Amino acid sequence: MRPVHLNNGDKVKLIAPAGAVSQEKFDKLLNIVRTLGLEPIWSPIALSKYGYFSAPDKERLEDLISGFKNKDIKAIFCLRGGYGSTRLLKAIPYSIIRRNPKIFLGFSDITALQMAFYKKTRLITFHTSLNALENEYARTLFKKMAFEAQTPALEIKTNFSPEPMIINPGRARGTIVGGNLSLLVSLIGTGFLPRFKNKIVFIEEISEPPYKIDRMLTQLLMATDLLKAAGIVLGIFHKCQWQKYYQKKEDTFSLVEIFKDRFARFKGPVIYGFPLGHVKEMSILPMGALASFDTDTMKIKLHKPVVR
């Protein structure tokens, strides 16, 4: 289900459906939204704080759903991740989202909402951070994706260094799903995790030691149909390198060694290091969109416009 495209001057709601955001960061993100030619609006909840949430579950849920219900609002941008999105999933009235398909942008903890939206409504959502749109490449790519309903097939490149690494060579075609590894694992058994069969699965993580990356990938492989995916795109695993947690390499495995081991039985292509994750210089992936990628070009090609 494609969301409606944006026009210059459209109103965009800024929400914090998980963790709280500081005033300093909020002001910076506000300027980024205005640079896109959009009019940001928000409720007091966007700047409130309630323990490690921005607000109690009920208030965060109401703020989220009101963005979909309000006809004047054309898109919803999440200010940050943190923790809290999974607590909302069972209470979301997905029929409202189905009747009001809008551009929804976020990443990290927002993975839970994006996968639930796809599973329950097939809504295409945008996996990136608002902060990333400060970068000219990501901003230009977003405007092509979100503002142009008739854009020909777009190519998402690895525009930042270093180049991704090939774990398994090959080509793949399928619908893009995925997000943060911890969140994908937390959705197992909930009814909100889509099937991976014949899909291009994107995975990223931050601040987890190698053995925990191994454990979470092992759980995904045991508890889901990940081995039946068309292809796997591993993003930036920021602050997950072994040197951060171990003094000697002999006490651990590198991320590359873990990926090669865990995906040894996987038949499709796997790349590691695509510019998406908890880093400033990141690209955008439309979750739920039909795409293809191959390890020769290191490009993800979208086959249809992602908005209407």
NUBADREN-682184 format. One line per 2 residues: number of its first residue (from 1); for each residue x, y, z of N, C-alpha, C. Coordinates in steps of 0.05 Angstrom, whole numbers. Each point is the difference from the previous one (the first is absolute). Layout:
<pts>
NUM	X Y Z X Y Z X Y Z ~ ...
</pts>
This chain:
<pts>
1	17 -24 0 -17 24 0 18 25 0 ~ -2 15 -22 17 23 -3 -12 24 14
3	15 16 16 -10 24 11 -3 22 -21 ~ -16 21 7 -4 22 -18 26 18 0
5	7 9 -24 25 16 -2 -2 27 13 ~ 23 12 6 1 27 12 2 22 -21
7	-9 23 8 4 25 -15 13 21 18 ~ 14 19 -13 11 21 16 -21 15 16
9	6 5 25 -19 14 18 -18 -19 15 ~ 1 -26 -5 -17 -19 15 7 0 29
11	-20 -6 17 4 -2 28 9 -28 8 ~ 20 -1 16 12 -26 9 -1 0 31
13	-10 -22 11 -1 -2 29 26 -13 10 ~ 12 12 21 23 -11 13 -8 -13 26
15	7 -25 3 -9 -15 23 24 -14 13 ~ -3 -7 25 20 -16 15 -15 -24 12
17	-4 -21 -16 -16 -23 10 16 -19 18 ~ 25 6 5 16 -17 18 14 17 21
19	26 6 -4 15 16 19 -4 30 -3 ~ 9 14 21 -3 29 0 22 13 -16
21	-5 24 -10 20 14 -16 6 27 14 ~ 25 8 -1 8 25 13 -9 24 -16
23	-2 23 13 -7 24 -14 20 7 -21 ~ 26 -4 6 21 6 -19 -2 -16 -26
25	-5 -26 4 -2 -18 -23 -26 7 -16 ~ -21 5 15 -26 7 -12 3 25 -18
27	14 20 9 3 25 -15 16 -6 -26 ~ 20 -18 2 16 -7 -24 -18 -15 -20
29	-16 -19 9 -16 -15 -18 -22 17 -12 ~ -9 19 15 -20 19 -10 10 15 -25
31	25 8 1 13 14 -22 3 -18 -24 ~ 6 -25 5 3 -19 -22 -27 -4 -15
33	-21 -2 15 -27 -3 -12 -7 25 -17 ~ 6 23 10 -6 24 -15 18 3 -25
35	24 -10 2 18 -1 -24 -12 -16 -22 ~ -16 -21 7 -13 -17 -20 -24 14 -13
37	-6 24 10 -23 15 -11 -27 -8 12 ~ 2 -12 24 -24 -9 14 -6 16 25
39	-25 0 9 -8 14 24 -2 -19 23 ~ 18 1 19 -2 -18 23 -21 9 21
41	-15 -20 10 -18 6 23 5 -23 20 ~ -7 5 25 4 -19 21 -18 6 23
43	-4 -20 17 -14 3 25 20 2 23 ~ -9 9 24 19 2 22 14 -27 7
45	-13 -22 -8 11 -27 7 28 -4 -14 ~ 3 13 -23 26 -3 -14 23 10 16
47	-5 18 19 22 11 16 -2 -7 30 ~ -18 -19 6 -3 -7 28 19 -23 7
49	1 -7 26 17 -22 10 -14 -14 22 ~ 0 -27 -2 -13 -17 20 18 -25 4
51	18 2 19 20 -21 4 16 -3 -26 ~ 2 -25 -10 15 -3 -25 -18 1 -25
53	-25 9 4 -19 6 -22 -3 30 -3 ~ -12 8 -22 -8 28 -3 -25 6 16
55	-18 -20 2 -25 3 14 -11 -27 6 ~ -21 -3 17 -13 -26 4 -10 -12 -26
57	-3 -26 0 -8 -15 -25 -25 12 -13 ~ -21 6 16 -25 10 -11 4 26 -15
59	16 18 12 4 26 -13 17 -3 -25 ~ 20 -17 0 17 -4 -24 -17 -13 -22
61	-17 -18 7 -18 -13 -19 -19 20 -13 ~ -12 16 17 -19 20 -10 14 20 -19
63	24 8 7 15 19 -16 6 -12 -28 ~ 8 -26 0 5 -14 -25 -25 -2 -17
65	-22 -9 11 -24 -5 -15 -13 26 -10 ~ 3 21 16 -12 26 -8 14 10 -25
67	26 -7 -3 14 8 -25 -12 -13 -25 ~ -8 -25 3 -13 -14 -23 -28 10 -5
69	-15 7 21 -28 8 -2 -3 28 -11 ~ 19 17 6 -3 29 -7 6 3 -30
71	-21 8 -15 3 2 -29 19 22 -9 ~ 6 19 17 18 22 -7 29 -9 2
73	5 -21 14 28 -10 3 6 -20 -23 ~ 22 5 -14 6 -16 -23 22 -21 5
75	15 2 22 21 -19 6 5 1 30 ~ 12 -21 10 7 -2 29 29 -8 2
77	15 17 13 29 -4 4 6 -6 29 ~ 14 -22 6 7 -6 27 26 14 7
79	0 13 23 23 16 9 24 -16 9 ~ -6 -24 11 22 -17 9 -11 -28 6
81	18 -18 6 -8 -27 9 0 -2 30 ~ 19 -16 10 2 -4 29 -13 -26 8
83	-22 1 15 -15 -24 7 -29 8 5 ~ -19 -17 -9 -28 4 7 -19 -7 -22
85	9 -2 -25 -18 -5 -22 -15 -27 2 ~ 14 -21 10 -12 -26 1 -24 0 20
87	0 17 19 -22 2 20 -26 10 -12 ~ 2 12 -24 -24 11 -13 -13 -19 -19
89	14 -20 -9 -9 -15 -24 -28 -13 2 ~ -6 -11 23 -26 -14 3 -24 19 1
91	6 25 8 -22 20 3 -5 17 -25 ~ 17 -2 -20 -2 16 -24 -25 -8 -16
93	-17 19 -7 -23 -7 -18 10 1 -29 ~ 9 -23 -10 13 -1 -26 -19 8 -23
95	-26 -2 4 -19 7 -21 2 30 -6 ~ 7 16 20 3 29 -4 24 6 -18
97	22 -15 5 24 3 -17 -6 -9 -29 ~ -16 -22 -2 -7 -10 -26 -16 20 -16
99	-17 14 14 -18 20 -14 15 26 -6 ~ 23 5 14 14 25 -3 30 -4 -4
101	7 -12 -23 28 -7 -5 17 26 -4 ~ 18 4 19 17 24 0 29 -8 2
103	17 18 -9 29 -5 3 7 -1 30 ~ 13 -21 8 8 -4 27 30 -5 1
105	15 16 15 29 -1 -1 12 -5 28 ~ 19 -18 1 14 -5 26 19 -24 -3
107	14 -6 22 17 -23 0 6 -8 29 ~ 18 -20 4 7 -9 26 -24 -13 14
109	-9 10 23 -23 -11 14 -25 2 -17 ~ -1 18 -19 -23 4 -17 -3 -24 -19
111	20 -17 -2 -2 -25 -15 -25 -15 8 ~ -7 0 26 -24 -15 9 -25 10 -13
113	-3 26 -2 -23 12 -13 0 -5 -30 ~ 23 3 -12 2 -4 -29 -7 -29 -8
115	10 -19 15 -6 -28 -7 -29 -7 6 ~ -11 11 22 -28 -4 6 -18 12 -21
117	6 25 -9 -15 13 -21 0 -17 -25 ~ 24 -11 -7 1 -16 -24 -16 -26 3
119	3 -13 23 -13 -25 4 -31 3 0 ~ -9 21 12 -30 4 3 -13 15 -23
121	16 17 -13 -13 18 -21 15 0 -26 ~ 25 -10 -1 17 1 -24 9 28 -7
123	-1 18 19 8 28 -5 30 1 -4 ~ 9 14 -21 28 6 -4 9 22 18
125	21 -4 15 11 20 18 29 6 -6 ~ 11 22 10 27 9 -7 19 -5 24
127	19 -18 -5 20 -6 21 24 18 -3 ~ 1 21 17 22 18 3 -5 18 24
129	19 16 6 -4 20 22 -3 28 -11 ~ -15 16 14 -2 28 -9 27 13 -1
131	17 -7 19 27 12 1 16 -6 -26 ~ -5 -24 -12 14 -8 -24 -7 18 -23
133	-24 12 0 -9 17 -22 15 27 -1 ~ 17 5 19 18 23 -1 21 -4 -22
135	6 -25 -6 19 -7 -21 -13 4 -28 ~ 15 13 -18 -12 7 -26 -9 -24 -16
137	16 -22 1 -8 -24 -15 -26 -12 10 ~ -2 -4 26 -24 -11 12 -24 18 -4
139	4 26 3 -21 19 -4 -11 -1 -28 ~ 18 0 -20 -8 -1 -28 -15 -26 -6
141	10 -22 11 -12 -26 -4 -28 -1 12 ~ -3 11 24 -26 1 13 -20 16 -16
143	9 23 -11 -19 17 -15 -9 -14 -26 ~ 19 -15 -12 -8 -16 -24 -20 -22 7
145	4 -13 23 -18 -21 8 -27 10 9 ~ 0 21 16 -24 9 15 -16 21 -15
147	12 15 -18 -14 23 -12 -9 -7 -29 ~ 12 -21 -12 -5 -5 -28 -14 -27 -4
149	-26 1 -5 -16 -24 -2 6 -15 -26 ~ 11 13 -20 5 -13 -25 30 -4 -6
151	16 1 21 29 -3 -3 6 -27 -12 ~ 17 -1 -21 8 -26 -10 16 -15 21
153	6 -25 -5 14 -17 19 25 15 11 ~ 2 2 26 23 13 13 21 -21 7
155	25 9 1 22 -17 9 11 12 26 ~ 1 -16 21 11 8 25 29 -10 1
157	19 19 0 28 -6 -3 14 0 28 ~ 23 -12 0 18 2 23 17 24 -3
159	-12 23 5 13 26 -5 21 8 20 ~ 1 -15 22 19 7 22 21 -22 2
161	23 7 10 21 -20 3 -1 -11 29 ~ 11 -25 5 11 -17 -20 -21 -16 -16
163	9 -12 -22 -19 -16 -16 -9 -25 16 ~ -25 -9 -4 -8 -24 13 16 -25 -8
165	0 -20 16 15 -24 -4 -19 -23 -9 ~ 9 -16 -19 -16 -22 -10 4 -24 19
167	-22 -10 12 2 -24 16 -8 -24 -17 ~ -22 3 -15 -7 -20 -21 -6 15 -26
169	12 -7 -22 -6 14 -25 -27 -8 -12 ~ -11 17 -18 -24 -8 -14 -19 24 -4
171	-24 -7 -9 -22 20 -5 -25 -9 14 ~ -16 20 8 -25 -6 13 -21 20 -7
173	-25 -9 1 -23 18 -6 -22 -7 20 ~ -12 20 12 -22 -5 19 -8 26 14
175	-19 -3 18 -9 22 16 19 5 23 ~ 7 25 6 18 7 21 -14 -1 27
177	11 -14 20 -10 1 27 25 -1 18 ~ -5 6 26 22 -2 19 4 25 17
179	25 4 10 5 22 17 21 -8 21 ~ -4 11 24 19 -6 22 -2 -28 10
181	23 -14 2 1 -28 8 -14 -6 26 ~ 6 16 21 -13 -4 26 -30 1 -2
183	-10 19 -16 -29 2 -2 -12 -23 -16 ~ 13 -8 -21 -10 -23 -15 -2 -25 17
185	20 -4 17 0 -23 18 -22 3 21 ~ -5 25 9 -21 4 21 -28 -4 -12
187	-3 0 -26 -26 -4 -13 -7 -29 -5 ~ 20 -18 3 -5 -28 -5 -22 -10 19
189	-20 -14 -12 -21 -11 16 -23 19 7 ~ 2 25 -8 -20 20 7 -23 3 -20
191	5 -10 -24 -20 4 -21 5 26 -16 ~ 21 15 7 5 25 -14 25 -1 -18
193	13 -23 -2 23 -3 -17 -7 -12 -26 ~ 5 13 -23 -7 -11 -26 17 -25 -6
195	-10 -16 -18 16 -23 -10 23 11 -17 ~ 23 -15 1 23 9 -15 3 -15 -27
197	-16 -20 -5 3 -16 -24 -3 17 -25 ~ 19 -2 -18 1 14 -26 2 31 3
199	9 9 23 3 29 5 30 7 2 ~ 5 26 -5 26 11 6 0 10 29
201	16 -12 17 -1 6 28 23 18 8 ~ -6 23 11 20 19 9 3 -2 30
203	25 0 10 6 -3 29 23 19 7 ~ -4 14 23 22 17 11 -2 -2 30
205	22 10 14 1 0 29 19 20 10 ~ -2 6 26 19 18 13 6 -9 29
207	26 3 7 9 -4 28 -7 -27 11 ~ 5 -21 -15 -3 -27 9 26 -15 -5
209	10 -15 20 25 -15 -4 -5 -23 -20 ~ 22 -10 -13 -3 -20 -20 -16 -24 8
211	3 -10 25 -14 -24 7 -30 4 1 ~ -9 25 6 -29 6 0 -10 2 -28
213	16 11 -19 -8 0 -28 -4 -29 -9 ~ 19 -17 7 -1 -29 -7 -26 -12 12
215	-6 6 25 -23 -12 13 -26 9 -13 ~ -2 26 -6 -25 10 -12 -4 -11 -29
217	22 -1 -15 -2 -12 -27 -8 -29 1 ~ 11 -14 20 -6 -29 3 -30 -3 7
219	-10 17 17 -29 -1 7 -17 5 -25 ~ 7 21 -15 -15 5 -25 0 -24 -19
221	24 -12 -2 2 -23 -18 -16 -24 9 ~ -1 -3 27 -15 -23 11 -30 4 1
223	-8 25 5 -28 5 6 -16 12 -23 ~ 14 7 -22 -14 12 -23 9 -15 -26
225	-11 9 -22 7 -11 -26 21 17 -14 ~ 19 11 15 20 18 -11 17 -14 -22
227	5 -26 3 16 -15 -20 -14 -1 -27 ~ -26 6 0 -15 -1 -26 -2 28 -12
229	13 20 12 0 27 -12 13 0 -27 ~ -7 20 -17 13 3 -26 29 10 3
231	4 18 18 26 12 5 1 14 26 ~ 24 6 10 3 13 26 20 23 -3
233	-9 24 9 16 24 0 6 7 29 ~ 25 -3 7 9 7 27 10 29 0
235	-11 16 17 8 28 1 25 5 17 ~ 2 23 11 22 7 17 -5 -10 29
237	16 -17 10 -2 -10 27 18 18 18 ~ -11 23 7 16 21 12 7 -7 29
239	25 3 7 10 -6 27 -4 -29 8 ~ 1 -18 -20 -2 -29 5 26 -15 -6
241	21 15 -7 25 -14 -7 13 -12 24 ~ 14 -22 -4 11 -15 23 19 16 17
243	14 19 -13 20 16 15 -12 16 23 ~ -26 6 -2 -13 16 20 -5 -17 26
245	0 -26 -3 -9 -17 22 22 -20 9 ~ 20 -5 -16 21 -19 7 28 11 -4
247	18 -8 16 28 9 -3 15 -18 -20 ~ -8 -25 -2 14 -19 -18 -20 -12 -19
249	8 0 -26 -17 -11 -21 -6 -30 5 ~ 19 -14 12 -4 -29 4 -23 -6 19
251	-10 20 14 -22 -4 18 -28 3 -13 ~ 0 7 -25 -26 6 -13 2 -6 -30
253	-21 8 -15 0 -1 -29 -7 28 -10 ~ 10 6 -24 -8 26 -12 -28 -2 -11
255	-11 23 -6 -27 0 -12 -1 -15 -26 ~ 20 4 -17 2 -14 -26 0 -30 5
257	16 -10 19 1 -28 6 -27 -11 9 ~ -14 16 16 -27 -8 9 -19 -1 -23
259	0 20 -17 -19 0 -23 6 -23 -19 ~ 25 -6 -5 7 -22 -18 -9 -27 12
261	3 -2 26 -8 -25 13 -31 -3 1 ~ -14 21 8 -29 -2 4 -14 -3 -27
263	11 12 -21 -14 -1 -26 14 -20 -19 ~ 15 -19 11 13 -20 -16 -19 -17 -16
265	-24 -5 11 -20 -17 -13 -20 17 -16 ~ 3 26 0 -18 17 -15 8 1 -30
267	-19 -4 -17 6 -3 -29 0 26 -15 ~ -12 21 11 -1 25 -15 23 19 7
269	0 24 -13 22 19 5 -2 13 27 ~ 23 6 11 2 14 26 22 21 -2
271	-6 25 7 21 21 1 -1 11 28 ~ 23 10 9 4 12 26 12 28 -2
273	-13 19 13 10 27 0 -15 20 -17 ~ -25 -7 -8 -16 19 -16 -5 24 19
275	1 25 -11 -1 24 17 -28 6 12 ~ -7 -17 19 -25 3 15 5 -10 28
277	-10 14 20 5 -8 27 2 25 18 ~ 13 -4 23 3 22 19 25 16 -6
279	0 11 -24 22 18 -9 -12 24 -14 ~ 15 22 1 -11 25 -12 -2 -3 -30
281	21 -11 -13 1 -2 -29 -15 -25 -8 ~ -26 1 -2 -16 -23 -7 -19 6 -23
283	-9 -21 -13 -18 3 -22 -29 -5 9 ~ -17 -9 -18 -28 -5 6 -9 -26 -13
285	-15 -16 14 -13 -23 -12 -30 1 4 ~ -15 -3 -21 -29 -1 3 -9 -28 7
287	-8 -4 26 -9 -26 9 -27 -7 -13 ~ -1 -23 -12 -25 -9 -13 1 5 -31
289	21 12 -10 2 6 -29 13 -24 -14 ~ -8 -4 -25 13 -20 -17 26 10 -10
291	21 -16 3 27 9 -8 17 -24 -9 ~ 23 6 -10 20 -21 -6 27 11 6
293	19 -18 6 28 9 3 18 -23 -9 ~ 24 8 -9 20 -20 -6 27 9 11
295	17 -19 5 26 6 13 20 10 -20 ~ -6 0 -26 19 11 -19 0 31 0
297	-24 11 2 -3 29 0 -3 13 27 ~ -7 -16 20 -5 10 27 -21 21 1
299	-20 -3 -18 -23 19 -1 -26 -15 6 ~ -18 14 14 -27 -10 3 -18 15 -19
301	-14 -14 -17 -16 13 -20 -30 -3 7 ~ -14 22 1 -29 -1 5 -14 -3 -26
303	-20 -17 -2 -13 -6 -25 -25 15 -5 ~ -11 13 20 -24 16 -3 2 25 18
305	-15 21 -6 -1 22 19 -10 -9 27 ~ 10 12 22 -8 -9 26 -22 17 12
307	-8 21 -15 -23 17 8 -19 2 -24 ~ -24 10 6 -20 3 -22 -11 28 0
</pts>
